[in-house]
């Protein structure tokens, strides 16, 4: 099962709002890949998502720590940034495999750096510059992920806003 949605985000505030809307349908057990160039808005989207779930603290990019954990009342979220990985084997040696389980949500920036060793994405989130803002494309790749995307679509009122 696959379902897609594309939104145009005019600025940082729109990216934060999109993340917050996306959070409404999150459920444990999801693996979410975040795609986009440096500065595309991946961490901003995650910040909006976490604030949408009620996290009031700071949200920083895990570029140097590789993973930032967040305890949310319904589940734990792990935000990974694999940009600095030079070899997929670093994934194995870091011991991250156990973070991916039915009780967590894992958000992964630069998933391609882990090669085939990382679990497949239930949801792909892509952010690309467009005009003065950015385009957000979300694809639900599993039946488990479709309700999350449908919750966001329901809140925006349509599948595509460009």
DOMARMAR-844861 format. One record per atom (N, C-alpha, C): residue number from 1; residue in three letters; atom name; x, y, z. Coordinates in Angstrom, 1 decimal, padded with zeros to 4 digits. Atoms other than C-alpha are relative to their C-alpha. Example, Ala and Ser with C-alpha at 12.3 -4.5 7.8 and 13.67 -1.06 7.14 Angstrom:
<sites>
   num   residu   atome        X        Y        Z
     1      Ala       N    000.9   -001.2    000.0
     1      Ala      CA    012.3   -004.5    007.8
     1      Ala       C    000.9    001.2    000.0
     2      Ser       N   -000.9   -001.1    000.0
     2      Ser      CA    013.7   -001.1    007.1
     2      Ser       C   -000.8    001.1    000.8
</sites>
This chain:
<sites>
   num   residu   atome        X        Y        Z
     1      Unk       N    000.9   -001.2    000.0
     1      Unk      CA    000.0    000.0    000.0
     1      Unk       C    000.9    001.2    000.0
     2      Unk       N   -000.8   -001.2    000.0
     2      Unk      CA    001.4    003.4   -000.9
     2      Unk       C   -001.0    001.2   -000.1
     3      Unk       N    000.9   -001.2    000.1
     3      Unk      CA   -000.2    006.8   -000.4
     3      Unk       C    001.0    001.2    000.1
     4      Unk       N   -000.9   -001.1    000.1
     4      Unk      CA    001.4    010.2   -001.2
     4      Unk       C   -000.7    001.3    000.3
     5      Unk       N    000.5   -001.4   -000.2
     5      Unk      CA    000.9    013.9   -000.3
     5      Unk       C    001.1    000.9   -000.3
     6      Unk       N   -001.0   -001.1    000.2
     6      Unk      CA    002.7    017.0   -001.5
     6      Unk       C   -000.5    001.3    000.4
     7      Unk       N    000.4   -001.3   -000.5
     7      Unk      CA    002.6    020.4    000.1
     7      Unk       C    001.1    001.0   -000.3
     8      Unk       N   -000.9   -001.1    000.1
     8      Unk      CA    004.2    023.7   -000.6
     8      Unk       C    000.1    000.7    001.3
     9      Unk       N   -000.3   -000.6   -001.3
     9      Unk      CA    005.8    025.2    002.5
     9      Unk       C    000.7    001.3   -000.3
    10      Unk       N   -000.5   -001.4    000.3
    10      Unk      CA    006.3    029.0    002.2
    10      Unk       C    001.3    000.4    000.8
    11      Unk       N   -001.1   -000.5   -000.9
    11      Unk      CA    008.7    029.4    005.1
    11      Unk       C    000.2   -001.0    001.2
    12      Unk       N   -000.3    000.9   -001.2
    12      Unk      CA    010.1    027.9    008.4
    12      Unk       C   -001.3   -000.2    000.8
    13      Unk       N    001.2    000.2   -000.8
    13      Unk      CA    006.8    028.5    010.2
    13      Unk       C   -000.9   -001.0   -000.7
    14      Unk       N    000.9    001.0    000.7
    14      Unk      CA    004.9    026.5    007.5
    14      Unk       C    000.6   -001.4    000.2
    15      Unk       N   -000.6    001.3   -000.2
    15      Unk      CA    007.5    023.7    007.9
    15      Unk       C   -000.2   -000.6    001.4
    16      Unk       N    000.3    000.4   -001.4
    16      Unk      CA    007.0    023.6    011.7
    16      Unk       C   -001.4   -000.4    000.1
    17      Unk       N    001.5    000.3   -000.1
    17      Unk      CA    003.2    023.6    011.2
    17      Unk       C   -000.2   -001.4   -000.7
    18      Unk       N    000.1    001.3    000.7
    18      Unk      CA    003.5    020.7    008.7
    18      Unk       C    000.4   -001.2    000.9
    19      Unk       N   -000.4    001.0   -000.9
    19      Unk      CA    005.5    018.7    011.2
    19      Unk       C   -001.0   -000.3    001.1
    20      Unk       N    001.0    000.1   -001.1
    20      Unk      CA    003.0    019.4    013.9
    20      Unk       C   -001.3   -000.8   -000.5
    21      Unk       N    001.2    000.7    000.5
    21      Unk      CA    000.1    018.2    011.7
    21      Unk       C    000.3   -001.4   -000.2
    22      Unk       N   -000.4    001.4    000.3
    22      Unk      CA    002.0    015.1    010.7
    22      Unk       C    000.1   -000.8    001.3
    23      Unk       N   -000.1    000.7   -001.3
    23      Unk      CA    002.5    014.3    014.4
    23      Unk       C   -001.3   -000.6    000.5
    24      Unk       N    001.3    000.4   -000.4
    24      Unk      CA   -001.2    013.9    014.9
    24      Unk       C   -000.4   -001.5   -000.2
    25      Unk       N    000.3    001.4    000.3
    25      Unk      CA   -001.3    010.5    013.3
    25      Unk       C    001.1   -001.0    000.3
    26      Unk       N   -001.1    000.9   -000.3
    26      Unk      CA    002.0    009.1    014.6
    26      Unk       C   -000.4   -001.1    000.9
    27      Unk       N    000.3    001.1   -000.9
    27      Unk      CA    001.9    005.7    016.2
    27      Unk       C    001.3   -000.8    000.2
    28      Unk       N   -001.2    000.7   -000.2
    28      Unk      CA    004.6    003.5    017.7
    28      Unk       C    000.3   -001.1   -001.1
    29      Unk       N   -000.4    001.0    001.0
    29      Unk      CA    006.5    001.2    015.4
    29      Unk       C    000.3    000.5   -001.4
    30      Unk       N   -000.3   -000.6    001.3
    30      Unk      CA    007.1    003.6    012.5
    30      Unk       C    001.5    000.3   -000.1
    31      Unk       N   -001.3   -000.5    000.4
    31      Unk      CA    010.4    004.1    010.8
    31      Unk       C   -000.2    001.0   -001.1
    32      Unk       N    000.2   -001.1    000.9
    32      Unk      CA    010.5    007.4    009.0
    32      Unk       C    001.3    000.5   -000.5
    33      Unk       N   -001.2   -000.6    000.6
    33      Unk      CA    013.2    008.5    006.6
    33      Unk       C   -000.3    001.4   -000.4
    34      Unk       N    000.1   -001.4    000.3
    34      Unk      CA    013.9    012.2    006.1
    34      Unk       C    001.1    000.2   -001.1
    35      Unk       N   -000.9   -000.2    001.1
    35      Unk      CA    015.4    013.1    002.7
    35      Unk       C    000.1    001.5   -000.3
    36      Unk       N   -000.2   -001.4    000.4
    36      Unk      CA    016.8    016.4    001.5
    36      Unk       C    001.4    000.4    000.2
    37      Unk       N   -001.4   -000.5   -000.1
    37      Unk      CA    020.0    018.3    001.1
    37      Unk       C    000.2    000.7    001.3
    38      Unk       N   -000.3   -000.8   -001.2
    38      Unk      CA    021.8    020.1    003.9
    38      Unk       C   -000.8    001.3    000.0
    39      Unk       N    000.7   -001.3   -000.1
    39      Unk      CA    019.6    023.0    005.1
    39      Unk       C   -001.4   -000.1   -000.7
    40      Unk       N    001.3    000.1    000.6
    40      Unk      CA    016.4    021.6    003.4
    40      Unk       C   -001.1    000.1    000.9
    41      Unk       N    001.1   -000.2   -001.0
    41      Unk      CA    014.4    021.7    006.6
    41      Unk       C   -000.3   -001.3    000.7
    42      Unk       N    000.3    001.3   -000.7
    42      Unk      CA    014.6    018.1    007.9
    42      Unk       C   -000.1    000.2    001.5
    43      Unk       N    000.0   -000.2   -001.5
    43      Unk      CA    015.4    019.1    011.5
    43      Unk       C   -001.1    000.9    000.4
    44      Unk       N    001.1   -000.9   -000.2
    44      Unk      CA    012.9    021.9    011.3
    44      Unk       C   -001.3   -000.7    000.0
    45      Unk       N    001.2    000.9    000.1
    45      Unk      CA    010.2    019.4    010.3
    45      Unk       C   -000.1   -000.8    001.3
    46      Unk       N    000.0    000.8   -001.2
    46      Unk      CA    011.2    017.2    013.2
    46      Unk       C   -000.3    000.8    001.2
    47      Unk       N    000.3   -000.9   -001.1
    47      Unk      CA    011.1    020.1    015.6
    47      Unk       C   -001.5    000.3    000.1
    48      Unk       N    001.4   -000.1    000.0
    48      Unk      CA    007.5    020.8    014.5
    48      Unk       C   -000.8   -001.2    000.4
    49      Unk       N    000.6    001.3   -000.4
    49      Unk      CA    006.6    017.2    014.9
    49      Unk       C    000.1   -000.2    001.5
    50      Unk       N   -000.2    000.2   -001.4
    50      Unk      CA    008.0    017.0    018.4
    50      Unk       C   -000.8    001.0    000.8
    51      Unk       N    000.8   -001.0   -000.7
    51      Unk      CA    006.3    020.2    019.5
    51      Unk       C   -001.5   -000.3   -000.2
    52      Unk       N    001.4    000.4    000.3
    52      Unk      CA    003.1    018.9    017.9
    52      Unk       C   -000.4   -001.2    001.0
    53      Unk       N    000.3    001.1   -001.0
    53      Unk      CA    003.4    015.9    020.3
    53      Unk       C    000.1    000.4    001.4
    54      Unk       N    000.0   -000.6   -001.4
    54      Unk      CA    003.8    018.2    023.3
    54      Unk       C    001.4    000.2    000.6
    55      Unk       N   -001.4   -000.2   -000.5
    55      Unk      CA    007.6    018.3    023.6
    55      Unk       C    000.3    001.5    000.1
    56      Unk       N   -000.3   -001.5   -000.2
    56      Unk      CA    008.5    021.7    025.1
    56      Unk       C    001.4    000.4    000.0
    57      Unk       N   -001.4   -000.3    000.0
    57      Unk      CA    012.2    021.4    025.2
    57      Unk       C    000.6    000.3   -001.3
    58      Unk       N   -000.8   -000.3    001.2
    58      Unk      CA    014.9    022.2    022.7
    58      Unk       C    000.1   -001.3   -000.9
    59      Unk       N   -000.2    001.1    001.0
    59      Unk      CA    015.2    020.1    019.5
    59      Unk       C    001.2    000.4   -000.8
    60      Unk       N   -001.2   -000.3    000.7
    60      Unk      CA    018.6    020.0    018.1
    60      Unk       C    000.4   -001.1   -001.0
    61      Unk       N   -000.4    000.9    001.0
    61      Unk      CA    020.1    018.3    015.1
    61      Unk       C    001.0   -001.0    000.6
    62      Unk       N   -000.9    001.0   -000.5
    62      Unk      CA    021.8    015.0    016.0
    62      Unk       C    001.3   -000.2   -000.8
    63      Unk       N   -001.1    000.1    001.0
    63      Unk      CA    024.6    015.7    013.5
    63      Unk       C    001.3   -000.6    000.7
    64      Unk       N   -001.2    000.5   -000.7
    64      Unk      CA    027.4    015.1    016.1
    64      Unk       C   -000.3   -001.1    001.0
    65      Unk       N    000.3    001.0   -000.9
    65      Unk      CA    025.6    012.9    018.6
    65      Unk       C   -000.5   -001.3   -000.7
    66      Unk       N    000.6    001.0    000.9
    66      Unk      CA    024.1    010.7    015.8
    66      Unk       C   -001.4   -000.3    000.4
    67      Unk       N    001.4    000.2   -000.4
    67      Unk      CA    020.9    010.2    017.8
    67      Unk       C   -000.4    000.8    001.2
    68      Unk       N    000.6   -000.7   -001.2
    68      Unk      CA    018.7    012.3    020.1
    68      Unk       C   -001.3   -000.7    000.4
    69      Unk       N    001.2    000.7   -000.5
    69      Unk      CA    016.1    010.5    022.2
    69      Unk       C   -001.0    001.0    000.6
    70      Unk       N    001.0   -000.8   -000.5
    70      Unk      CA    012.8    012.1    023.1
    70      Unk       C   -001.1   -000.9    000.6
    71      Unk       N    001.1    000.8   -000.6
    71      Unk      CA    010.3    010.6    025.6
    71      Unk       C   -001.3    000.8   -000.1
    72      Unk       N    001.3   -000.6    000.2
    72      Unk      CA    006.8    011.4    024.6
    72      Unk       C   -001.0   -000.9    000.8
    73      Unk       N    000.8    000.8   -000.9
    73      Unk      CA    003.9    010.2    026.8
    73      Unk       C   -000.5   -001.3   -000.7
    74      Unk       N    000.5    001.2    000.7
    74      Unk      CA    002.7    007.7    024.1
    74      Unk       C    001.1   -001.0   -000.4
    75      Unk       N   -001.1    000.9    000.6
    75      Unk      CA    006.1    006.4    022.9
    75      Unk       C    001.3    000.8    000.1
    76      Unk       N   -001.3   -000.6    000.1
    76      Unk      CA    009.8    007.1    022.6
    76      Unk       C    000.3    000.3   -001.5
    77      Unk       N   -000.4   -000.4    001.4
    77      Unk      CA    011.1    008.9    019.5
    77      Unk       C    001.6    000.1    000.0
    78      Unk       N   -001.4   -000.1    000.2
    78      Unk      CA    014.7    008.6    018.3
    78      Unk       C    000.2    000.7   -001.4
    79      Unk       N   -000.3   -000.8    001.2
    79      Unk      CA    016.0    011.2    015.8
    79      Unk       C    001.4   -000.2   -000.3
    80      Unk       N   -001.3    000.3    000.5
    80      Unk      CA    019.0    010.0    013.9
    80      Unk       C    000.5    000.9   -001.1
    81      Unk       N   -000.6   -000.7    001.1
    81      Unk      CA    021.4    011.9    011.7
    81      Unk       C    001.2   -000.8   -000.4
    82      Unk       N   -001.1    000.9    000.4
    82      Unk      CA    023.7    009.6    009.8
    82      Unk       C    000.9    000.6   -001.1
    83      Unk       N   -000.8   -000.7    001.0
    83      Unk      CA    025.3    012.3    007.6
    83      Unk       C    001.5   -000.3    000.1
    84      Unk       N   -001.5    000.2   -000.2
    84      Unk      CA    028.8    011.7    009.1
    84      Unk       C    000.4   -001.5   -000.2
    85      Unk       N   -000.4    001.4    000.2
    85      Unk      CA    028.7    007.9    008.5
    85      Unk       C    000.8    000.0   -001.3
    86      Unk       N   -000.7    000.2    001.2
    86      Unk      CA    031.4    007.0    006.0
    86      Unk       C   -000.2   -001.4   -000.6
    87      Unk       N    000.1    001.4    000.4
    87      Unk      CA    030.6    003.3    005.8
    87      Unk       C   -001.3   -000.6    000.7
    88      Unk       N    001.2    000.6   -000.6
    88      Unk      CA    027.3    001.4    006.4
    88      Unk       C    000.3   -000.9    001.3
    89      Unk       N   -000.4    000.8   -001.2
    89      Unk      CA    029.2   -000.8    008.9
    89      Unk       C    000.0    000.8    001.3
    90      Unk       N    000.1   -000.8   -001.2
    90      Unk      CA    029.2    002.1    011.3
    90      Unk       C   -001.3   -000.1    000.6
    91      Unk       N    001.3    000.2   -000.5
    91      Unk      CA    025.5    001.5    011.6
    91      Unk       C    000.0   -001.2    001.0
    92      Unk       N   -000.1    001.2   -000.8
    92      Unk      CA    026.2   -002.0    013.0
    92      Unk       C    000.8    000.3    001.3
    93      Unk       N   -000.9   -000.2   -001.2
    93      Unk      CA    029.0   -000.9    015.3
    93      Unk       C   -000.6    001.0    001.0
    94      Unk       N    000.6   -000.9   -000.9
    94      Unk      CA    026.9    001.9    016.7
    94      Unk       C   -001.1   -000.6    000.9
    95      Unk       N    001.0    000.7   -000.8
    95      Unk      CA    024.3   -000.6    018.1
    95      Unk       C   -001.4    000.6   -000.1
    96      Unk       N    001.3   -000.6    000.2
    96      Unk      CA    021.3    001.3    016.7
    96      Unk       C   -001.2   -000.9   -000.3
    97      Unk       N    001.0    000.9    000.4
    97      Unk      CA    019.4   -001.7    015.6
    97      Unk       C   -001.1   -000.2    001.0
    98      Unk       N    001.0    000.2   -001.1
    98      Unk      CA    017.6   -002.1    019.0
    98      Unk       C   -000.9    001.1    000.2
    99      Unk       N    000.9   -001.2   -000.1
    99      Unk      CA    016.1    001.4    018.8
    99      Unk       C   -001.2   -000.2   -000.9
   100      Unk       N    001.1    000.2    000.9
   100      Unk      CA    013.9    000.2    016.0
   100      Unk       C   -000.9   -001.2    000.5
   101      Unk       N    000.8    001.1   -000.5
   101      Unk      CA    011.1   -001.8    017.6
   101      Unk       C   -001.5    000.5    000.1
   102      Unk       N    001.5   -000.3    000.0
   102      Unk      CA    007.2   -001.8    018.0
   102      Unk       C   -000.4    001.1    001.0
   103      Unk       N    000.4   -001.0   -001.0
   103      Unk      CA    007.3    000.7    020.9
   103      Unk       C    000.6    001.4   -000.3
   104      Unk       N   -000.7   -001.3    000.3
   104      Unk      CA    009.3    003.5    019.2
   104      Unk       C   -000.4    000.6   -001.4
   105      Unk       N    000.0   -000.7    001.3
   105      Unk      CA    009.2    006.0    016.3
   105      Unk       C    001.4    000.4   -000.3
   106      Unk       N   -001.3   -000.4    000.4
   106      Unk      CA    012.5    006.4    014.5
   106      Unk       C    000.0    000.9   -001.2
   107      Unk       N   -000.1   -000.9    001.1
   107      Unk      CA    013.2    009.4    012.4
   107      Unk       C    001.5    000.1   -000.5
   108      Unk       N   -001.4    000.2    000.5
   108      Unk      CA    016.3    009.0    010.2
   108      Unk       C    000.3    001.0   -001.1
   109      Unk       N   -000.6   -000.9    001.1
   109      Unk      CA    018.1    011.8    008.3
   109      Unk       C    001.2   -000.8   -000.6
   110      Unk       N   -001.1    000.6    000.8
   110      Unk      CA    020.5    010.5    005.6
   110      Unk       C    000.0   -001.5    000.2
   111      Unk       N    000.1    001.4   -000.2
   111      Unk      CA    019.3    006.9    005.8
   111      Unk       C    000.9   -000.8   -001.0
   112      Unk       N   -000.8    000.7    001.0
   112      Unk      CA    021.2    005.9    002.7
   112      Unk       C    001.5   -000.2    000.5
   113      Unk       N   -001.4    000.2   -000.5
   113      Unk      CA    024.5    006.2    004.7
   113      Unk       C    000.1   -001.3    000.8
   114      Unk       N    000.0    001.3   -000.7
   114      Unk      CA    023.5    003.0    006.5
   114      Unk       C   -000.2   -001.2   -001.0
   115      Unk       N    000.1    001.0    001.0
   115      Unk      CA    023.0    001.1    003.3
   115      Unk       C   -001.3   -000.9    000.2
   116      Unk       N    001.1    000.9   -000.2
   116      Unk      CA    020.8   -002.0    003.5
   116      Unk       C   -000.2   -000.5    001.4
   117      Unk       N    000.1    000.5   -001.4
   117      Unk      CA    021.4   -002.5    007.2
   117      Unk       C   -001.1    000.6    000.8
   118      Unk       N    001.1   -000.7   -000.8
   118      Unk      CA    018.7    000.0    008.4
   118      Unk       C   -001.3   -000.6   -000.4
   119      Unk       N    001.3    000.4    000.4
   119      Unk      CA    015.1   -001.1    008.5
   119      Unk       C   -000.6    000.8   -001.1
   120      Unk       N    000.7   -000.7    001.1
   120      Unk      CA    012.9   -000.1    005.5
   120      Unk       C   -000.9    001.1    000.6
   121      Unk       N    000.9   -001.1   -000.4
   121      Unk      CA    010.9    003.1    005.8
   121      Unk       C   -001.4   -000.3   -000.1
   122      Unk       N    001.4    000.0    000.1
   122      Unk      CA    007.3    003.0    006.6
   122      Unk       C   -000.5    001.3   -000.7
   123      Unk       N    000.3   -001.3    000.6
   123      Unk      CA    007.2    006.7    005.6
   123      Unk       C    001.3    000.6   -000.5
   124      Unk       N   -001.1   -000.8    000.6
   124      Unk      CA    009.5    008.7    003.3
   124      Unk       C   -000.5    001.5    000.0
   125      Unk       N    000.3   -001.5   -000.1
   125      Unk      CA    009.5    012.5    004.0
   125      Unk       C    001.2    000.6   -000.8
   126      Unk       N   -001.0   -000.6    000.8
   126      Unk      CA    011.3    014.5    001.3
   126      Unk       C   -000.2    001.5    000.0
   127      Unk       N    000.1   -001.5    000.0
   127      Unk      CA    012.0    018.3    001.5
   127      Unk       C    001.0    000.5   -001.0
   128      Unk       N   -000.8   -000.5    001.1
   128      Unk      CA    013.3    020.1   -001.6
   128      Unk       C   -000.3    001.5   -000.1
   129      Unk       N    000.2   -001.5    000.2
   129      Unk      CA    013.8    023.9   -002.2
   129      Unk       C   -000.9    000.2   -001.2
   130      Unk       N    000.9   -000.4    001.1
   130      Unk      CA    011.1    025.4   -004.4
   130      Unk       C   -000.4    001.4    000.2
   131      Unk       N    000.2   -001.5   -000.1
   131      Unk      CA    010.8    029.1   -005.2
   131      Unk       C    000.7    000.5    001.2
   132      Unk       N   -000.6   -000.5   -001.2
   132      Unk      CA    011.3    030.9   -001.9
   132      Unk       C   -000.2   -000.9    001.2
   133      Unk       N    000.3    000.9   -001.1
   133      Unk      CA    010.1    028.0    000.2
   133      Unk       C    000.5   -001.4   -000.3
   134      Unk       N   -000.4    001.3    000.2
   134      Unk      CA    010.2    024.3    000.0
   134      Unk       C   -001.2   -000.9   -000.3
   135      Unk       N    001.1    000.9    000.3
   135      Unk      CA    008.2    021.4   -001.3
   135      Unk       C    000.2   -001.2    001.0
   136      Unk       N    000.0    001.2   -000.9
   136      Unk      CA    007.3    018.6    001.2
   136      Unk       C   -000.8   -001.1   -000.7
   137      Unk       N    000.7    001.2    000.6
   137      Unk      CA    006.5    015.2   -000.3
   137      Unk       C    000.1   -001.1    001.1
   138      Unk       N    000.0    001.1   -001.0
   138      Unk      CA    005.4    012.4    002.1
   138      Unk       C   -000.6   -001.2   -000.7
   139      Unk       N    000.5    001.3    000.5
   139      Unk      CA    004.9    008.8    001.0
   139      Unk       C   -000.1   -001.0    001.1
   140      Unk       N    000.2    001.1   -000.9
   140      Unk      CA    003.4    006.1    003.2
   140      Unk       C    000.2   -001.3   -000.7
   141      Unk       N   -000.4    001.2    000.7
   141      Unk      CA    005.0    002.8    002.2
   141      Unk       C   -000.6   -001.3    000.6
   142      Unk       N    000.6    001.1   -000.7
   142      Unk      CA    003.1    000.5    004.6
   142      Unk       C   -001.4    000.3    000.5
   143      Unk       N    001.4   -000.2   -000.5
   143      Unk      CA   -000.5   -000.1    005.8
   143      Unk       C    000.1    000.7    001.4
   144      Unk       N   -000.2   -000.5   -001.4
   144      Unk      CA    000.8    000.8    009.3
   144      Unk       C    000.2    001.5   -000.1
   145      Unk       N   -000.3   -001.4    000.1
   145      Unk      CA    001.8    004.2    008.0
   145      Unk       C   -001.1    000.9   -000.6
   146      Unk       N    001.0   -000.8    000.7
   146      Unk      CA   -001.2    005.3    006.0
   146      Unk       C   -000.8    000.9    001.0
   147      Unk       N    000.8   -000.9   -000.8
   147      Unk      CA   -003.3    006.6    009.0
   147      Unk       C    000.8    001.3    000.4
   148      Unk       N   -000.8   -001.2   -000.4
   148      Unk      CA   -000.4    009.0    009.9
   148      Unk       C   -000.2    001.0   -001.1
   149      Unk       N    000.1   -000.9    001.1
   149      Unk      CA   -000.5    010.5    006.4
   149      Unk       C   -001.4    000.5   -000.2
   150      Unk       N    001.4   -000.4    000.1
   150      Unk      CA   -004.3    010.5    006.3
   150      Unk       C   -000.4    001.1    001.0
   151      Unk       N    000.3   -001.0   -001.1
   151      Unk      CA   -004.4    012.5    009.6
   151      Unk       C    000.5    001.4   -000.5
   152      Unk       N   -000.5   -001.3    000.5
   152      Unk      CA   -002.2    015.2    008.0
   152      Unk       C   -000.9    000.5   -001.1
   153      Unk       N    000.9   -000.5    001.1
   153      Unk      CA   -004.3    015.3    004.8
   153      Unk       C   -001.3    000.5    000.5
   154      Unk       N    001.3   -000.5   -000.5
   154      Unk      CA   -007.5    015.6    006.8
   154      Unk       C    000.1    001.3    000.6
   155      Unk       N   -000.2   -001.3   -000.6
   155      Unk      CA   -006.1    018.5    008.7
   155      Unk       C    000.2    001.2   -001.0
   156      Unk       N   -000.3   -001.1    001.0
   156      Unk      CA   -004.9    020.4    005.6
   156      Unk       C   -001.2    000.1   -001.0
   157      Unk       N    001.2   -000.1    000.9
   157      Unk      CA   -008.1    019.6    003.6
   157      Unk       C    000.2   -000.5   -001.4
   158      Unk       N   -000.2    000.6    001.3
   158      Unk      CA   -006.4    018.2    000.5
   158      Unk       C    001.3   -000.7   -000.1
   159      Unk       N   -001.2    000.8    000.2
   159      Unk      CA   -003.8    015.8   -000.8
   159      Unk       C    001.1    000.8   -000.5
   160      Unk       N   -001.1   -000.8    000.6
   160      Unk      CA   -001.9    018.5   -002.6
   160      Unk       C   -000.3    001.4    000.0
   161      Unk       N    000.1   -001.4    000.0
   161      Unk      CA   -001.3    022.1   -002.0
   161      Unk       C    001.2    000.6   -000.5
   162      Unk       N   -001.2   -000.6    000.6
   162      Unk      CA    001.1    023.7   -004.4
   162      Unk       C   -000.4    001.3   -000.7
</sites>
